[in-house]
Amino acid sequence: MGCVPGVTARIHRNASLGLIIENLERILLNYKGIVSVIDLTQDSFFASGSKRELGFLFKIMSEGYPSRYKVVDNLFLTNLENDGIEAINRHIRVAALACGFPMNEKEFYSCIAGSLGNISQEYLAHYLINREHIEIIRDEVISLGRLTYCDRIEFIMNRFSEPMHFEEIAVLYKEQFNEPEVGDFNRLIHTKLTYDKRFIIIGPGTFMLRAKFSVPSKMNQIADACGHCLRELDSISDTKFLMVKLAQLNFDTGNLNEYSLKQLLLEYDGFVGHLKFQVGLDAFGKKGERKDKFQIVYEVLDKAPSPLTVKQIWKEIRKKYGYPEYAVSQKLHDAPEFINVRRATYAIRKHIENYDAMANGVERFAKEWISMKKQPISTFLVTEALRDGETIQNLPDGFAEHVLALHPDFIKVCRGYFDIVDNVKAKI
């Protein structure tokens, strides 16, 4: 993308595009990945730009680097993907729920910002008013307008570490949010807990947040053993029987019991739930041993002579396995061993020419920059700086992320940003 002289010159007399990117990445890191024009006007580097110019800057950055930046609701610039934006929104919602109602509007925003840390006040207000539809009467926030039963149940359970009976949750719900006009409210709460994946049943009528449940470290092997047992039986069984078989095989099942085992097995492809504790395998699950998804994707790329698109990888995988395309895409995105060479296209190490030389260049540049600036570095900045300086002209888009994620000297501090491990340890 070429520089836009009129805009960049007015923002900063000596600003190059690289310098603008460096400072955009800095302020996005400080504001958790979403900023408004107002946020930029309060930053010393961008302060000389008018609101109109900074708004135009948002436009040219999102159009010039669509894989890195996008404009949200025509008002905010972000370098987050959709799941990152959803995570921010979720944190805002949880922090808002923790505030007492009614509350003065300004105090309400301050309360949330105090819980979340540095965040764009403009985005905070925009999200709460336009997405959560907070009810404001005479400068007082009365309540949040868009919360499901499960959102409120999750908020209640988040305050406790111990399992909770659904009747106890129903009582706390009434105290916090008032009882809705439904016939059997306790039964409603039980139904919501049973069918939402955020919760896991661990006993008769007793639930925990799935995020707080201690899953055994060898859950993959446990699932494999259960699948093997069901294939030998060639029929439906129940989790009580499977727990006995796991004990005979000397598995450390931790906190698992017949309730939680069933729910966890159903998170794996090939398992099907039946009545009560019963579990079985679908037609696909009976065909052979279940492989780890990472291994399946890696094998496809390893057989290919060059990088493949997500769709090409998925089409190859679906010949044998029933994974949807989004599941393959997510695994490629999440596992640092897979290198995003360009949009929706991935490779592994053997596909990259001059791999070692490029990896050393990325490592050296990142260490020097972090040591000089005393702050984490964006992998996007690493890529653009090395390309712009013609040090590594053919550097793949996701190569820096791949190298730093796998290097023992670096640690990921948030999406797309890395610091030196020793720096992070010194701050703890």
C-alpha positions as CSV (number, residue, x, y, z in Angstrom):
1,M,0.0,0.0,0.0
2,G,1.4,3.4,-0.9
3,C,1.6,6.3,1.5
4,V,-1.0,9.1,1.4
5,P,1.2,12.3,1.7
6,G,-1.5,14.8,2.5
7,V,-2.9,12.8,5.5
8,T,0.4,11.5,6.9
9,A,2.1,14.8,6.7
10,R,-0.6,16.6,8.6
11,I,-0.7,13.9,11.2
12,H,3.1,14.1,11.9
13,R,5.6,16.2,10.0
14,N,8.1,13.3,9.5
15,A,5.6,10.5,9.5
16,S,6.2,7.6,7.2
17,L,3.6,4.8,6.7
18,G,5.8,2.5,8.8
19,L,5.8,5.0,11.6
20,I,2.1,5.4,11.5
21,I,1.6,1.6,11.6
22,E,4.0,1.4,14.5
23,N,2.0,3.9,16.5
24,L,-1.4,2.5,15.5
25,E,-0.2,-0.9,16.7
26,R,1.0,0.7,20.0
27,I,-2.3,2.5,20.7
28,L,-4.4,-0.6,19.7
29,L,-2.4,-2.6,22.2
30,N,-3.0,0.0,24.9
31,Y,-6.8,0.0,24.1
32,K,-7.3,-3.7,23.9
33,G,-7.6,-3.7,20.1
34,I,-10.4,-1.2,19.4
35,V,-10.0,2.6,19.1
36,S,-12.0,5.6,18.1
37,V,-11.0,8.8,16.4
38,I,-11.3,10.6,19.8
39,D,-8.8,8.1,21.3
40,L,-6.3,9.0,18.6
41,T,-6.7,12.8,19.1
42,Q,-5.7,12.3,22.7
43,D,-2.4,10.6,21.7
44,S,0.6,12.8,21.2
45,F,1.6,11.2,17.8
46,F,-1.8,11.6,16.2
47,A,-3.0,14.8,18.0
48,S,-2.1,17.1,15.1
49,G,-4.6,15.3,12.8
50,S,-8.2,16.5,12.6
51,K,-11.1,14.2,13.3
52,R,-11.9,14.1,9.6
53,E,-8.3,13.2,8.7
54,L,-8.1,10.5,11.3
55,G,-11.4,9.1,10.1
56,F,-9.9,8.9,6.6
57,L,-6.8,7.3,8.0
58,F,-9.1,4.5,9.4
59,K,-10.5,4.1,6.0
60,I,-7.2,3.8,4.1
61,M,-5.7,1.5,6.7
62,S,-8.7,-0.9,6.6
63,E,-8.8,-0.9,2.8
64,G,-5.0,-1.1,2.4
65,Y,-4.5,-3.9,5.0
66,P,-7.9,-5.7,5.1
67,S,-6.4,-8.8,6.7
68,R,-5.1,-6.7,9.6
69,Y,-7.5,-3.8,10.1
70,K,-11.2,-3.3,9.8
71,V,-13.7,-0.5,10.7
72,V,-16.4,-1.5,13.2
73,D,-19.8,0.2,13.0
74,N,-18.3,2.9,10.8
75,L,-16.7,4.4,13.9
76,F,-13.9,2.3,15.3
77,L,-10.7,0.8,14.0
78,T,-9.7,-2.7,15.2
79,N,-7.0,-5.3,14.6
80,L,-9.1,-8.0,16.3
81,E,-10.9,-10.8,14.5
82,N,-14.6,-11.4,15.1
83,D,-13.9,-13.8,18.1
84,G,-11.6,-11.1,19.7
85,I,-14.3,-8.5,19.3
86,E,-16.9,-10.9,20.8
87,A,-14.5,-11.6,23.8
88,I,-14.2,-7.8,24.5
89,N,-18.0,-7.5,24.3
90,R,-18.4,-10.4,26.6
91,H,-16.0,-8.9,29.2
92,I,-17.9,-5.6,29.0
93,R,-21.2,-7.4,29.6
94,V,-19.8,-9.3,32.6
95,A,-18.3,-6.1,34.1
96,A,-21.6,-4.3,33.5
97,L,-23.5,-7.0,35.3
98,A,-21.3,-6.6,38.4
99,C,-22.4,-3.0,38.8
100,G,-25.3,-2.3,41.1
101,F,-28.5,-0.9,39.5
102,P,-29.6,1.8,39.4
103,M,-26.4,3.8,39.0
104,N,-25.4,7.2,37.6
105,E,-24.5,6.9,33.9
106,K,-21.0,8.4,34.3
107,E,-20.3,6.3,37.4
108,F,-21.5,3.2,35.5
109,Y,-19.0,3.7,32.7
110,S,-16.2,4.4,35.3
111,C,-17.2,1.2,37.2
112,I,-16.8,-0.9,34.0
113,A,-13.6,0.7,32.9
114,G,-12.2,0.1,36.4
115,S,-12.8,-3.6,36.0
116,L,-11.5,-3.9,32.4
117,G,-8.5,-1.6,32.5
118,N,-7.6,0.7,29.6
119,I,-10.4,0.6,27.1
120,S,-11.9,3.1,24.6
121,Q,-14.5,5.0,26.5
122,E,-16.3,5.8,23.2
123,Y,-16.5,2.1,22.2
124,L,-17.6,1.2,25.7
125,A,-20.5,3.7,25.6
126,H,-21.4,2.8,22.0
127,Y,-21.5,-0.9,22.7
128,L,-23.6,-0.6,25.9
129,I,-26.1,1.8,24.3
130,N,-26.4,0.3,20.8
131,R,-25.8,-3.4,21.4
132,E,-26.8,-4.1,25.1
133,H,-29.5,-1.4,25.0
134,I,-29.0,-0.2,28.5
135,E,-32.0,1.5,30.0
136,I,-31.2,5.1,31.0
137,I,-33.7,7.3,32.8
138,R,-32.6,10.8,33.9
139,D,-28.9,10.0,33.7
140,E,-29.3,6.8,35.7
141,V,-28.7,3.3,34.2
142,I,-31.6,1.1,35.3
143,S,-30.6,-2.2,33.7
144,L,-29.0,-4.0,30.8
145,G,-31.5,-4.7,28.1
146,R,-30.1,-7.7,26.1
147,L,-29.2,-10.6,28.4
148,T,-30.4,-14.1,27.9
149,Y,-31.2,-16.4,30.8
150,C,-27.9,-18.2,30.3
151,D,-25.9,-15.0,30.3
152,R,-27.4,-14.2,33.7
153,I,-26.9,-17.7,35.1
154,E,-23.3,-17.6,33.9
155,F,-22.7,-14.3,35.7
156,I,-24.2,-15.8,39.0
157,M,-22.1,-19.0,38.8
158,N,-18.9,-17.1,37.9
159,R,-18.9,-15.7,41.5
160,F,-18.6,-19.3,42.9
161,S,-15.9,-21.9,42.6
162,E,-18.0,-24.8,43.9
163,P,-20.8,-26.8,42.0
164,M,-24.3,-25.4,42.4
165,H,-27.7,-27.1,42.5
166,F,-30.2,-25.6,40.0
167,E,-32.6,-24.7,42.8
168,E,-29.9,-22.7,44.5
169,I,-29.1,-20.9,41.2
170,A,-32.8,-20.1,40.8
171,V,-32.9,-18.4,44.2
172,L,-29.9,-16.3,43.5
173,Y,-31.3,-15.4,40.0
174,K,-34.5,-14.1,41.7
175,E,-32.5,-12.0,44.2
176,Q,-30.3,-10.5,41.4
177,F,-32.7,-10.1,38.5
178,N,-36.2,-10.7,39.9
179,E,-38.3,-13.7,38.9
180,P,-39.7,-13.6,35.3
181,E,-43.3,-14.4,34.7
182,V,-43.1,-18.1,33.9
183,G,-44.9,-21.1,35.3
184,D,-42.2,-23.4,36.7
185,F,-39.1,-21.2,37.1
186,N,-36.9,-23.8,38.7
187,R,-37.6,-26.2,35.8
188,L,-36.7,-23.4,33.3
189,I,-33.4,-22.9,35.0
190,H,-32.6,-26.6,34.9
191,T,-33.4,-26.7,31.2
192,K,-31.2,-23.8,30.4
193,L,-28.3,-25.4,32.4
194,T,-28.8,-28.7,30.6
195,Y,-28.8,-27.5,27.0
196,D,-26.2,-24.7,27.1
197,K,-22.5,-25.8,26.6
198,R,-21.3,-23.2,29.0
199,F,-22.5,-25.5,31.9
200,I,-21.6,-29.0,32.8
201,I,-23.6,-31.4,34.9
202,I,-21.6,-33.2,37.6
203,G,-24.3,-34.7,39.7
204,P,-28.1,-35.0,40.2
205,G,-29.3,-31.4,39.4
206,T,-25.8,-30.1,40.1
207,F,-23.8,-28.0,37.7
208,M,-20.5,-26.1,37.2
209,L,-19.3,-23.7,34.7
210,R,-17.6,-25.7,31.9
211,A,-14.7,-23.2,32.0
212,K,-14.1,-23.9,35.7
213,F,-14.4,-27.7,35.5
214,S,-11.0,-29.5,35.8
215,V,-10.7,-31.7,32.7
216,P,-8.2,-34.6,33.1
217,S,-5.0,-33.8,31.3
218,K,-5.3,-37.1,29.3
219,M,-8.9,-36.5,28.2
220,N,-8.0,-37.2,24.5
221,Q,-6.7,-40.6,25.5
222,I,-9.8,-41.2,27.7
223,A,-12.0,-40.4,24.7
224,D,-10.0,-42.8,22.6
225,A,-10.3,-45.6,25.2
226,C,-14.0,-45.1,25.4
227,G,-14.4,-45.1,21.7
228,H,-12.3,-48.3,21.5
229,C,-14.5,-49.9,24.2
230,L,-17.7,-49.0,22.4
231,R,-16.4,-50.4,19.1
232,E,-15.6,-53.7,20.8
233,L,-19.1,-53.8,22.2
234,D,-20.6,-52.7,18.9
235,S,-23.5,-51.2,20.8
236,I,-24.7,-48.4,23.1
237,S,-23.3,-48.5,26.6
238,D,-23.5,-46.2,29.6
239,T,-20.9,-44.0,31.2
240,K,-21.1,-45.9,34.5
241,F,-19.7,-48.9,32.7
242,L,-17.1,-46.8,30.9
243,M,-15.9,-45.4,34.2
244,V,-15.3,-49.0,35.4
245,K,-13.4,-49.8,32.2
246,L,-11.3,-46.6,32.6
247,A,-10.4,-47.6,36.2
248,Q,-9.4,-51.1,35.0
249,L,-7.1,-49.4,32.4
250,N,-5.5,-47.4,35.2
251,F,-6.6,-44.0,33.8
252,D,-6.4,-41.0,36.1
253,T,-10.0,-39.7,35.6
254,G,-9.7,-36.9,38.2
255,N,-13.1,-35.4,38.9
256,L,-14.9,-37.3,36.2
257,N,-18.0,-39.2,37.0
258,E,-20.8,-40.8,34.9
259,Y,-22.5,-37.4,34.5
260,S,-19.5,-35.3,33.4
261,L,-17.9,-38.0,31.3
262,K,-20.9,-38.2,29.0
263,Q,-21.0,-34.5,28.4
264,L,-17.2,-34.3,27.7
265,L,-17.4,-37.3,25.3
266,L,-20.1,-35.6,23.4
267,E,-17.7,-32.7,22.7
268,Y,-15.6,-35.2,20.6
269,D,-16.6,-36.2,17.0
270,G,-18.1,-39.6,16.6
271,F,-19.9,-39.8,20.0
272,V,-23.7,-39.7,20.3
273,G,-25.8,-39.2,23.4
274,H,-28.8,-41.3,24.3
275,L,-31.0,-41.5,27.4
276,K,-29.6,-40.8,30.9
277,F,-26.0,-42.1,31.0
278,Q,-26.1,-43.8,27.7
279,V,-23.6,-43.0,25.0
280,G,-22.7,-44.6,21.7
281,L,-20.9,-44.0,18.4
282,D,-22.4,-42.7,15.1
283,A,-21.8,-44.5,11.9
284,F,-18.6,-42.5,11.2
285,G,-17.2,-43.2,14.7
286,K,-17.4,-47.0,14.1
287,K,-15.2,-46.9,11.1
288,G,-11.8,-46.6,12.8
289,E,-9.7,-45.1,15.5
290,R,-10.3,-41.3,16.0
291,K,-7.3,-39.2,15.0
292,D,-6.4,-35.9,16.6
293,K,-7.6,-33.0,14.4
294,F,-4.1,-31.4,14.3
295,Q,-2.6,-34.7,13.1
296,I,-5.2,-35.0,10.3
297,V,-4.6,-31.5,9.1
298,Y,-0.8,-31.8,9.3
299,E,-0.8,-35.0,7.3
300,V,-2.7,-33.3,4.5
301,L,-0.2,-30.5,4.3
302,D,2.7,-32.8,4.7
303,K,1.7,-34.7,1.6
304,A,1.2,-31.5,-0.5
305,P,4.1,-30.2,-2.5
306,S,3.1,-26.6,-1.9
307,P,0.8,-24.5,0.4
308,L,-2.9,-25.2,0.2
309,T,-6.0,-23.1,0.8
310,V,-8.3,-23.8,3.7
311,K,-10.9,-25.1,1.2
312,Q,-8.4,-27.4,-0.5
313,I,-7.4,-28.9,2.9
314,W,-11.0,-29.3,4.0
315,K,-12.0,-31.0,0.7
316,E,-9.1,-33.5,1.2
317,I,-10.1,-34.1,4.9
318,R,-13.8,-34.6,4.2
319,K,-13.0,-37.7,2.1
320,K,-12.4,-39.5,5.3
321,Y,-13.6,-37.4,8.2
322,G,-16.8,-35.4,8.9
323,Y,-15.3,-32.1,10.0
324,P,-17.0,-29.0,8.8
325,E,-14.9,-26.4,7.0
326,Y,-15.0,-23.9,9.9
327,A,-13.5,-26.5,12.3
328,V,-10.5,-27.1,9.9
329,S,-10.1,-23.3,9.5
330,Q,-10.1,-22.8,13.3
331,K,-7.4,-25.5,13.8
332,L,-5.2,-23.9,11.1
333,H,-5.6,-20.6,12.7
334,D,-5.0,-21.8,16.3
335,A,-2.0,-24.1,15.8
336,P,1.2,-22.1,15.4
337,E,2.8,-25.0,13.5
338,F,0.7,-24.0,10.5
339,I,2.0,-21.0,8.7
340,N,-0.5,-18.5,7.1
341,V,1.4,-17.6,3.9
342,R,-1.4,-15.4,2.5
343,R,-5.1,-15.0,2.9
344,A,-6.8,-18.4,3.8
345,T,-3.7,-20.3,2.6
346,Y,-1.4,-22.3,4.8
347,A,1.9,-24.2,4.8
348,I,4.2,-26.1,7.0
349,R,8.0,-25.6,7.5
350,K,9.0,-27.8,4.5
351,H,7.1,-25.5,2.1
352,I,9.1,-22.3,3.0
353,E,12.3,-21.6,1.1
354,N,15.1,-20.1,3.3
355,Y,13.1,-21.0,6.4
356,D,16.1,-20.8,8.8
357,A,17.4,-17.5,7.5
358,M,14.0,-15.8,7.6
359,A,13.3,-17.2,11.1
360,N,16.6,-15.8,12.4
361,G,15.8,-12.4,10.8
362,V,12.4,-12.3,12.5
363,E,13.8,-13.4,15.9
364,R,16.7,-10.8,15.7
365,F,14.5,-7.9,14.7
366,A,11.8,-8.7,17.3
367,K,14.4,-8.9,20.1
368,E,16.2,-5.6,19.1
369,W,12.9,-3.7,18.7
370,I,11.5,-4.9,22.1
371,S,14.8,-4.1,23.8
372,M,14.8,-0.6,22.3
373,K,11.1,0.3,22.7
374,K,10.5,-1.5,26.1
375,Q,7.1,-2.8,25.0
376,P,5.6,-5.8,23.2
377,I,5.8,-5.9,19.4
378,S,3.1,-6.6,16.9
379,T,3.8,-9.5,14.4
380,F,2.1,-7.3,11.8
381,L,4.7,-4.6,12.4
382,V,7.6,-7.2,12.2
383,T,6.3,-8.4,8.9
384,E,5.8,-4.9,7.4
385,A,9.2,-3.6,8.7
386,L,11.2,-6.5,7.3
387,R,9.4,-6.3,3.9
388,D,9.7,-2.5,3.8
389,G,13.4,-2.6,4.5
390,E,13.8,-5.2,1.8
391,T,15.5,-7.5,4.4
392,I,13.1,-10.3,3.6
393,Q,11.0,-9.3,0.5
394,N,9.1,-12.6,0.2
395,L,8.2,-12.9,4.0
396,P,4.8,-14.8,4.2
397,D,2.0,-13.0,6.0
398,G,1.9,-15.2,9.1
399,F,5.5,-16.2,9.3
400,A,6.4,-13.9,12.2
401,E,3.5,-15.1,14.2
402,H,4.6,-18.7,13.6
403,V,8.3,-18.1,14.5
404,L,7.6,-16.1,17.7
405,A,4.8,-18.4,18.9
406,L,7.1,-21.4,18.7
407,H,10.3,-19.7,20.0
408,P,11.0,-20.3,23.7
409,D,12.4,-16.8,24.3
410,F,9.1,-15.1,23.3
411,I,5.6,-15.2,24.9
412,K,2.3,-14.1,23.4
413,V,0.8,-11.3,25.6
414,C,-2.4,-10.9,23.5
415,R,-3.5,-11.6,19.9
416,G,-0.8,-10.7,17.5
417,Y,1.6,-9.2,20.1
418,F,4.7,-10.8,21.7
419,D,7.1,-9.9,24.4
420,I,10.4,-11.4,25.6
421,V,9.7,-14.1,28.3
422,D,12.2,-12.5,30.8
423,N,10.5,-9.1,30.5
424,V,7.2,-10.6,31.4
425,K,8.7,-12.6,34.3
426,A,10.3,-9.4,35.6
427,K,6.9,-7.6,35.7
428,I,5.2,-10.4,37.8
